[in-house]
Amino acid sequence: MEALRKIFRANIKNQLVLMLSILAIIGIFQQGVKHSLPQVLISTFAAAGLDCFLSYIKYNKRFFPTSAVISGLIISLVLSPGVNWYIPAFASVVAIGSKHIIRIKGKHIFNPANLGLLVSMFIFKAYLVWWGASIPLLVFIMGVFIVYKIKCFHLVLSFLITQYILLGAYFLLKGYPVWNAILVANFFFVFVMLVEPKTSPVKRVGRIVYGVLTGIFSSIFVLIIPTYDPSVLGLGLANLFVPIINYSISKISNRR
């Protein structure tokens, strides 16, 4: 019981590392150690190593790169297991490089892991199979815990409801079962990537708008670019709107 209390009280980043590590261990045994373990190690060490190096160059300090480890684990658990070693390495470098370089007012714009995966899709035609989510119920349970800790159910619900409505309407018009809209839900994306705090809007209202936009963009990409992962595309596009959302809500609040 004491161990469970420590886990519950731990820093949210450490909890996310634990969650992703559990999913990685399960997935490695399912996919085969030879194909999946090197990918996990390459992406994680590439991300952590680059983050340490750039942080030391910029701030002259050493630290444990928890955020980079999270990005590396996400990338490795989403890319198809067994891809050429340079693809997870490249995706991790893009992820961490973007965090340090592409910034507005001291904050990075893009979800690092998402951008790394997005660029890899276009450059290497990399397939995203989300093998870390091989047990959806486990992802859902642990994901709900993470979302509870960071208090962003409103973001998750705004995305899911938007996507369900839009895709449900499309399936209905096409004569397909409406329930297909629910089956396309990607819990790993929703509970791990969408809710990333530093690249989400600051205010609650902004996060709801952000969730709706991501749901709209993802639904559109499902229909018009089915060969690329719609969730990653939708989130990448929605990230561009976050500074605008923050600015707009700040201006409205100042007028009151």
Residue frames as qw, qx, qy, qz and C-alpha x, y, z in Angstrom:
[[0.000, 0.883, 0.470, 0.000, 0.00, 0.00, 0.00],
 [0.315, -0.773, 0.094, 0.543, 2.83, 2.39, 0.80],
 [0.395, -0.091, 0.596, 0.693, 4.30, 1.82, -2.66],
 [0.166, 0.641, 0.661, 0.354, 0.95, 2.70, -4.23],
 [0.177, -0.915, -0.250, 0.262, 0.74, 5.89, -2.16],
 [0.389, -0.531, 0.335, 0.674, 4.21, 6.91, -3.34],
 [0.312, 0.232, 0.688, 0.613, 3.21, 6.31, -6.95],
 [0.024, 0.810, 0.573, 0.123, 0.01, 8.33, -6.50],
 [0.253, -0.909, -0.077, 0.324, 1.90, 11.24, -4.92],
 [0.620, -0.141, 0.367, 0.679, 4.78, 11.19, -7.39],
 [0.091, 0.519, -0.231, -0.818, 5.48, 13.94, -9.89],
 [0.749, 0.489, 0.237, -0.380, 3.19, 13.65, -12.92],
 [0.461, 0.678, -0.536, -0.201, 6.18, 13.27, -15.25],
 [0.111, -0.355, 0.917, -0.142, 7.49, 10.34, -13.24],
 [0.628, 0.215, 0.628, -0.406, 4.03, 8.78, -13.28],
 [0.691, 0.626, -0.082, -0.352, 3.91, 9.14, -17.06],
 [0.224, 0.589, -0.774, -0.060, 7.36, 7.55, -17.40],
 [0.374, -0.116, 0.876, -0.282, 6.12, 4.63, -15.30],
 [0.704, 0.434, 0.360, -0.432, 2.98, 4.29, -17.42],
 [0.591, 0.682, -0.345, -0.258, 4.91, 4.35, -20.69],
 [0.004, 0.501, -0.863, 0.063, 7.52, 1.93, -19.32],
 [0.572, 0.071, 0.748, -0.329, 4.80, -0.57, -18.40],
 [0.725, 0.586, 0.135, -0.336, 3.30, -0.29, -21.88],
 [0.349, 0.710, -0.594, -0.148, 6.77, -0.67, -23.41],
 [0.258, -0.326, 0.898, -0.142, 7.56, -3.83, -21.43],
 [0.678, 0.299, 0.590, -0.321, 4.24, -5.40, -22.41],
 [0.629, 0.717, -0.070, -0.292, 4.66, -4.39, -26.04],
 [0.090, 0.661, -0.735, -0.118, 8.26, -5.63, -26.24],
 [0.399, -0.107, 0.903, -0.115, 7.22, -9.14, -25.25],
 [0.657, 0.513, 0.454, -0.315, 4.27, -9.03, -27.64],
 [0.527, 0.804, -0.170, -0.217, 6.20, -7.68, -30.63],
 [0.924, 0.140, -0.086, 0.346, 9.43, -9.51, -29.95],
 [0.506, -0.734, 0.076, 0.446, 12.52, -8.23, -28.17],
 [0.584, -0.014, 0.429, 0.689, 14.64, -8.18, -31.33],
 [0.213, 0.593, 0.482, 0.609, 12.32, -5.80, -33.17],
 [0.242, -0.867, -0.316, -0.299, 11.07, -3.54, -30.40],
 [0.648, -0.648, -0.107, 0.386, 13.68, -3.19, -27.65],
 [0.535, -0.017, 0.189, 0.823, 16.39, -1.56, -29.81],
 [0.041, 0.638, 0.398, 0.658, 13.81, 0.95, -31.04],
 [0.487, -0.826, -0.282, -0.044, 12.84, 1.89, -27.48],
 [0.676, -0.472, 0.026, 0.565, 16.48, 2.29, -26.44],
 [0.450, 0.227, 0.305, 0.808, 17.50, 4.27, -29.53],
 [0.068, -0.730, -0.355, -0.580, 14.66, 6.79, -29.40],
 [0.565, -0.792, -0.225, 0.046, 14.84, 7.23, -25.62],
 [0.670, -0.397, 0.084, 0.622, 18.61, 7.67, -25.43],
 [0.369, 0.379, 0.329, 0.782, 18.67, 9.93, -28.50],
 [0.206, -0.817, -0.318, -0.434, 16.03, 12.20, -26.97],
 [0.643, -0.737, -0.111, 0.177, 17.53, 12.22, -23.48],
 [0.695, -0.148, 0.147, 0.688, 21.11, 12.68, -24.74],
 [0.263, 0.504, 0.292, 0.769, 20.26, 15.60, -27.01],
 [0.348, -0.849, -0.275, -0.288, 18.15, 17.30, -24.33],
 [0.707, -0.590, -0.035, 0.387, 21.01, 17.06, -21.83],
 [0.592, 0.072, 0.230, 0.769, 23.50, 18.39, -24.37],
 [0.095, 0.639, 0.322, 0.692, 21.39, 21.35, -25.51],
 [0.486, -0.833, -0.239, -0.115, 20.38, 22.26, -21.94],
 [0.714, -0.439, 0.022, 0.545, 24.02, 22.22, -20.85],
 [0.437, 0.270, 0.275, 0.813, 25.01, 24.42, -23.79],
 [0.103, -0.709, -0.331, -0.614, 22.18, 26.90, -23.14],
 [0.527, -0.776, -0.060, -0.343, 21.98, 26.94, -19.34],
 [0.300, 0.520, -0.694, 0.397, 25.23, 25.31, -18.21],
 [0.553, -0.310, 0.558, -0.536, 23.40, 22.89, -15.94],
 [0.269, 0.088, -0.947, -0.154, 22.95, 19.15, -15.65],
 [0.597, -0.035, 0.393, -0.699, 19.64, 17.46, -14.90],
 [0.350, 0.110, 0.927, 0.084, 17.72, 14.26, -15.52],
 [0.248, 0.129, -0.385, -0.879, 15.79, 14.81, -18.79],
 [0.374, 0.248, 0.828, -0.336, 12.44, 13.32, -17.74],
 [0.530, 0.621, 0.142, -0.560, 10.48, 15.15, -20.44],
 [0.338, 0.569, -0.643, -0.385, 12.87, 13.92, -23.11],
 [0.142, -0.096, 0.982, -0.074, 12.56, 10.34, -21.85],
 [0.491, 0.452, 0.579, -0.468, 8.78, 10.68, -22.17],
 [0.492, 0.671, -0.212, -0.512, 9.12, 11.97, -25.75],
 [0.154, 0.450, -0.853, -0.214, 11.51, 9.16, -26.66],
 [0.292, 0.096, 0.924, -0.227, 9.24, 6.49, -25.19],
 [0.546, 0.559, 0.325, -0.533, 6.19, 7.89, -27.00],
 [0.411, 0.637, -0.476, -0.446, 8.02, 7.91, -30.33],
 [0.036, 0.297, -0.951, -0.076, 9.26, 4.35, -29.91],
 [0.324, 0.232, 0.854, -0.334, 5.80, 3.07, -28.91],
 [0.523, 0.629, 0.206, -0.538, 4.07, 4.68, -31.89],
 [0.329, 0.593, -0.610, -0.411, 6.45, 3.95, -34.77],
 [0.947, 0.116, -0.209, -0.214, 6.10, 0.55, -36.37],
 [0.673, -0.574, 0.459, 0.086, 8.40, -1.86, -34.48],
 [0.792, 0.012, 0.484, 0.372, 11.49, -2.91, -36.36],
 [0.434, 0.898, 0.054, 0.049, 11.90, 0.22, -38.52],
 [0.675, 0.407, -0.221, 0.574, 15.41, 1.23, -39.54],
 [0.555, -0.443, -0.403, 0.578, 17.32, 2.55, -36.54],
 [0.241, 0.030, 0.048, 0.969, 17.76, 6.04, -37.96],
 [0.241, -0.562, -0.501, -0.613, 14.00, 6.71, -38.07],
 [0.559, -0.726, -0.394, 0.076, 13.37, 6.67, -34.28],
 [0.561, -0.293, -0.069, 0.771, 16.70, 8.46, -33.81],
 [0.136, 0.282, 0.314, 0.896, 15.72, 11.15, -36.32],
 [0.363, -0.680, -0.501, -0.393, 12.22, 11.53, -34.83],
 [0.613, -0.621, -0.324, 0.365, 13.72, 12.00, -31.35],
 [0.438, -0.109, 0.078, 0.889, 16.22, 14.58, -32.60],
 [0.066, -0.470, -0.409, -0.779, 13.43, 16.54, -34.31],
 [0.502, -0.694, -0.506, -0.096, 11.29, 16.31, -31.16],
 [0.581, -0.582, -0.195, 0.535, 13.94, 17.65, -28.79],
 [0.369, 0.058, 0.231, 0.898, 15.40, 20.10, -31.30],
 [0.125, -0.618, -0.469, -0.619, 11.97, 21.66, -31.84],
 [0.529, -0.731, -0.409, 0.136, 11.53, 22.07, -28.08],
 [0.535, -0.481, -0.010, 0.694, 14.72, 24.11, -27.84],
 [0.278, -0.014, 0.393, 0.876, 14.52, 26.02, -31.12],
 [0.161, -0.461, -0.550, -0.678, 10.88, 26.62, -32.14],
 [0.285, -0.466, -0.639, 0.542, 9.67, 28.82, -29.30],
 [0.049, -0.674, -0.259, -0.690, 7.38, 31.80, -28.72],
 [0.376, -0.723, 0.183, -0.550, 7.81, 33.87, -25.57],
 [0.167, -0.507, 0.785, -0.314, 10.02, 31.22, -24.04],
 [0.718, 0.031, 0.609, -0.335, 7.61, 28.33, -24.67],
 [0.107, -0.128, 0.850, 0.499, 7.87, 25.64, -27.30],
 [0.548, 0.169, -0.123, -0.810, 4.91, 25.49, -29.68],
 [0.743, 0.133, -0.547, -0.362, 4.76, 21.92, -30.92],
 [0.882, -0.347, 0.277, -0.159, 4.22, 18.78, -28.91],
 [0.078, -0.673, 0.695, 0.240, 7.78, 17.41, -29.29],
 [0.458, -0.036, 0.885, 0.076, 6.97, 13.71, -29.79],
 [0.570, 0.635, 0.478, -0.209, 4.10, 14.54, -32.13],
 [0.313, 0.860, -0.258, -0.309, 6.29, 16.75, -34.33],
 [0.212, -0.493, 0.819, 0.206, 9.00, 14.10, -34.49],
 [0.516, 0.232, 0.824, -0.016, 6.46, 11.52, -35.62],
 [0.471, 0.787, 0.252, -0.309, 4.85, 13.96, -38.06],
 [0.167, 0.792, -0.486, -0.330, 8.12, 14.82, -39.80],
 [0.317, -0.275, 0.898, 0.133, 9.12, 11.14, -39.92],
 [0.604, 0.459, 0.622, -0.192, 5.82, 10.29, -41.62],
 [0.481, 0.844, 0.024, -0.239, 6.49, 12.71, -44.45],
 [0.077, 0.766, -0.609, -0.191, 10.24, 12.22, -44.89],
 [0.094, -0.310, 0.945, 0.045, 10.56, 8.45, -44.39],
 [0.658, -0.096, -0.477, -0.574, 6.95, 7.40, -45.03],
 [0.064, 0.150, -0.886, 0.433, 7.11, 5.90, -41.55],
 [0.534, -0.418, -0.623, -0.391, 4.08, 3.90, -40.44],
 [0.229, -0.325, 0.540, -0.742, 2.54, 4.71, -37.07],
 [0.570, -0.179, -0.765, -0.240, 0.99, 1.59, -35.59],
 [0.456, -0.550, 0.249, -0.653, 0.70, 2.63, -31.89],
 [0.725, -0.002, -0.688, 0.031, 1.93, -0.75, -30.67],
 [0.121, 0.162, -0.651, 0.732, 2.30, 0.63, -27.16],
 [0.537, -0.030, 0.239, -0.809, -1.50, 0.64, -26.95],
 [0.372, 0.073, -0.885, -0.271, -1.87, -3.09, -27.54],
 [0.237, -0.430, -0.835, 0.248, -4.08, -3.37, -24.43],
 [0.065, -0.553, -0.246, -0.793, -6.62, -0.53, -24.84],
 [0.599, -0.696, -0.364, -0.154, -8.29, -1.12, -21.47],
 [0.699, -0.370, -0.175, 0.587, -4.96, -0.75, -19.65],
 [0.300, 0.232, 0.142, 0.914, -4.18, 2.43, -21.60],
 [0.294, -0.659, -0.374, -0.582, -7.63, 3.77, -20.75],
 [0.678, -0.644, -0.332, 0.122, -7.31, 3.05, -17.01],
 [0.611, -0.281, -0.051, 0.738, -3.83, 4.52, -16.68],
 [0.198, 0.376, 0.294, 0.856, -4.76, 7.39, -18.99],
 [0.379, -0.760, -0.392, -0.353, -7.77, 8.35, -16.89],
 [0.676, -0.573, -0.209, 0.414, -5.47, 8.45, -13.85],
 [0.476, -0.005, 0.129, 0.870, -3.03, 10.78, -15.64],
 [0.042, -0.545, -0.378, -0.747, -5.82, 13.06, -16.84],
 [0.541, -0.742, -0.393, -0.042, -7.28, 13.13, -13.31],
 [0.638, -0.419, -0.118, 0.635, -3.92, 14.21, -11.90],
 [0.286, -0.025, 0.202, 0.936, -3.48, 17.08, -14.38],
 [0.212, 0.590, 0.522, -0.578, -7.18, 17.99, -14.27],
 [0.175, 0.373, -0.412, -0.812, -7.91, 18.17, -17.98],
 [0.381, 0.326, 0.864, -0.035, -10.95, 15.98, -18.55],
 [0.362, 0.767, 0.223, -0.481, -12.52, 18.99, -20.30],
 [0.138, 0.626, -0.586, -0.496, -9.80, 18.82, -22.98],
 [0.174, -0.059, 0.971, 0.154, -10.25, 15.08, -23.50],
 [0.351, 0.525, 0.729, -0.263, -14.04, 15.33, -23.67],
 [0.313, 0.755, -0.026, -0.575, -14.04, 18.31, -26.04],
 [0.094, 0.455, -0.765, -0.446, -11.83, 16.36, -28.46],
 [0.173, 0.092, 0.980, 0.033, -13.72, 13.07, -28.21],
 [0.361, 0.605, 0.568, -0.426, -17.19, 14.61, -28.47],
 [0.294, 0.705, -0.250, -0.595, -16.16, 16.69, -31.50],
 [0.068, 0.338, -0.870, -0.353, -14.63, 13.70, -33.25],
 [0.256, 0.253, 0.921, -0.149, -17.59, 11.44, -32.44],
 [0.391, 0.671, 0.344, -0.528, -20.10, 13.97, -33.79],
 [0.295, 0.673, -0.409, -0.542, -18.23, 14.70, -37.03],
 [0.079, 0.261, -0.929, -0.249, -17.23, 11.15, -37.87],
 [0.313, 0.303, 0.846, -0.307, -20.59, 9.81, -36.68],
 [0.461, 0.662, 0.153, -0.571, -22.39, 12.17, -39.05],
 [0.268, 0.553, -0.647, -0.450, -20.10, 11.14, -41.91],
 [0.074, -0.068, 0.995, 0.027, -20.59, 7.43, -41.28],
 [0.403, 0.455, 0.643, -0.465, -24.34, 7.96, -41.03],
 [0.445, 0.669, -0.133, -0.580, -24.42, 9.71, -44.40],
 [0.252, 0.461, -0.795, -0.302, -22.36, 6.94, -45.95],
 [0.867, -0.092, -0.272, -0.407, -24.60, 4.24, -44.50],
 [0.523, 0.222, -0.741, 0.359, -21.92, 2.87, -42.18],
 [0.590, -0.587, -0.535, 0.146, -22.59, 2.00, -38.51],
 [0.098, -0.911, 0.080, -0.391, -22.39, 5.18, -36.41],
 [0.784, -0.599, 0.137, 0.080, -20.52, 3.25, -33.73],
 [0.809, 0.302, 0.005, 0.503, -17.49, 3.20, -36.03],
 [0.079, 0.845, -0.122, 0.515, -16.86, 6.78, -34.86],
 [0.639, -0.694, 0.271, -0.192, -16.18, 5.45, -31.38],
 [0.964, -0.042, 0.152, 0.213, -14.02, 2.57, -32.58],
 [0.613, 0.604, -0.082, 0.502, -11.53, 4.95, -34.21],
 [0.359, -0.902, 0.150, -0.188, -10.75, 6.60, -30.85],
 [0.703, 0.331, -0.461, 0.429, -7.03, 6.37, -30.10],
 [0.619, -0.766, -0.173, -0.001, -6.72, 6.31, -26.29],
 [0.730, -0.193, 0.008, 0.655, -2.92, 6.45, -26.36],
 [0.269, 0.438, 0.204, 0.833, -3.08, 9.65, -28.38],
 [0.336, -0.763, -0.299, -0.463, -5.85, 11.16, -26.24],
 [0.704, -0.700, -0.117, 0.021, -4.45, 10.39, -22.80],
 [0.752, -0.291, 0.110, 0.581, -0.73, 10.79, -23.50],
 [0.442, 0.149, 0.299, 0.833, -0.17, 13.23, -26.37],
 [0.051, -0.725, -0.435, -0.532, -3.23, 15.47, -26.62],
 [0.497, -0.830, -0.249, -0.033, -3.12, 16.47, -22.94],
 [0.672, 0.044, -0.165, 0.720, 0.56, 17.49, -22.90],
 [0.213, -0.833, -0.374, 0.347, 0.38, 20.60, -20.64],
 [0.333, -0.525, 0.174, 0.764, 3.19, 22.78, -22.01],
 [0.066, -0.008, 0.595, 0.801, 1.85, 22.86, -25.56],
 [0.086, -0.639, -0.753, -0.129, -1.81, 23.23, -24.55],
 [0.064, -0.710, -0.109, -0.693, -3.54, 26.58, -23.96],
 [0.135, 0.209, -0.625, 0.740, -3.15, 28.10, -20.52],
 [0.454, -0.044, 0.329, -0.827, -6.80, 28.72, -19.67],
 [0.456, 0.171, 0.849, -0.206, -9.56, 26.13, -19.31],
 [0.575, 0.673, 0.230, -0.404, -11.68, 27.74, -22.06],
 [0.267, 0.714, -0.553, -0.336, -8.67, 27.75, -24.35],
 [0.204, -0.244, 0.947, 0.041, -8.07, 24.05, -23.76],
 [0.567, 0.419, 0.647, -0.291, -11.68, 23.30, -24.67],
 [0.493, 0.777, -0.117, -0.375, -11.28, 25.26, -27.92],
 [0.031, 0.594, -0.782, -0.185, -8.01, 23.42, -28.51],
 [0.430, 0.018, 0.896, -0.110, -9.72, 20.06, -28.02],
 [0.598, 0.621, 0.382, -0.332, -12.49, 20.99, -30.42],
 [0.349, 0.786, -0.386, -0.333, -10.00, 22.19, -33.06],
 [0.131, -0.408, 0.897, 0.109, -7.93, 19.03, -32.76],
 [0.532, 0.260, 0.777, -0.213, -11.10, 16.96, -33.09],
 [0.553, 0.741, 0.109, -0.364, -12.14, 18.89, -36.20],
 [0.216, 0.726, -0.597, -0.265, -8.72, 18.67, -37.83],
 [0.295, -0.238, 0.925, -0.003, -8.29, 14.97, -37.01],
 [0.605, 0.419, 0.621, -0.270, -11.73, 14.15, -38.41],
 [0.496, 0.784, -0.130, -0.349, -11.03, 16.03, -41.62],
 [0.077, 0.620, -0.761, -0.176, -7.70, 14.26, -42.07],
 [0.544, 0.021, 0.827, -0.138, -9.38, 10.88, -41.56],
 [0.632, 0.607, 0.426, -0.226, -11.47, 11.65, -44.62],
 [0.473, 0.861, -0.127, -0.139, -9.06, 13.46, -46.93],
 [0.301, 0.663, -0.678, 0.099, -5.59, 12.00, -46.14],
 [0.921, -0.301, 0.051, -0.240, -6.21, 8.46, -44.89],
 [0.850, 0.288, -0.321, 0.303, -2.65, 7.37, -45.72],
 [0.262, 0.399, -0.487, 0.731, -1.22, 9.55, -42.93],
 [0.320, -0.385, -0.772, 0.392, -2.09, 9.32, -39.27],
 [0.093, -0.741, -0.366, -0.555, -4.98, 11.78, -38.72],
 [0.579, -0.759, -0.252, 0.159, -4.40, 12.24, -34.98],
 [0.613, -0.308, 0.106, 0.719, -0.77, 13.30, -35.41],
 [0.242, 0.397, 0.388, 0.796, -1.66, 15.59, -38.32],
 [0.278, -0.795, -0.424, -0.334, -4.57, 17.13, -36.40],
 [0.603, -0.700, -0.159, 0.348, -2.52, 17.79, -33.27],
 [0.552, -0.068, 0.197, 0.808, 0.34, 19.30, -35.26],
 [0.067, 0.547, 0.392, 0.736, -2.02, 21.74, -36.94],
 [0.450, -0.800, -0.372, -0.135, -3.84, 22.55, -33.68],
 [0.654, -0.405, -0.129, 0.625, -0.51, 23.37, -31.99],
 [0.324, 0.269, 0.222, 0.879, -0.13, 26.29, -34.40],
 [0.251, -0.686, -0.374, -0.572, -3.32, 27.84, -33.03],
 [0.612, -0.510, -0.487, 0.359, -2.32, 27.68, -29.34],
 [0.318, -0.145, -0.123, 0.929, -0.51, 31.09, -29.28],
 [0.192, -0.316, -0.367, -0.853, -3.55, 32.65, -31.00],
 [0.571, -0.545, -0.592, -0.167, -5.93, 31.01, -28.52],
 [0.549, -0.400, -0.401, 0.615, -3.87, 32.18, -25.54],
 [0.166, 0.012, 0.061, 0.984, -3.61, 35.72, -26.93],
 [0.310, -0.420, -0.494, -0.695, -7.33, 35.97, -27.74],
 [0.598, -0.573, -0.560, 0.026, -8.48, 34.73, -24.34],
 [0.481, -0.284, -0.272, 0.784, -5.99, 37.05, -22.61],
 [0.011, 0.170, 0.201, 0.965, -7.34, 40.06, -24.54],
 [0.469, -0.513, -0.543, -0.471, -10.94, 39.14, -23.72],
 [0.621, -0.494, -0.510, 0.333, -10.10, 38.70, -20.03],
 [0.359, -0.134, -0.137, 0.913, -8.34, 42.09, -19.88],
 [0.148, -0.340, -0.337, -0.865, -11.42, 43.85, -21.28],
 [0.532, -0.569, -0.604, -0.168, -13.64, 42.60, -18.47]]
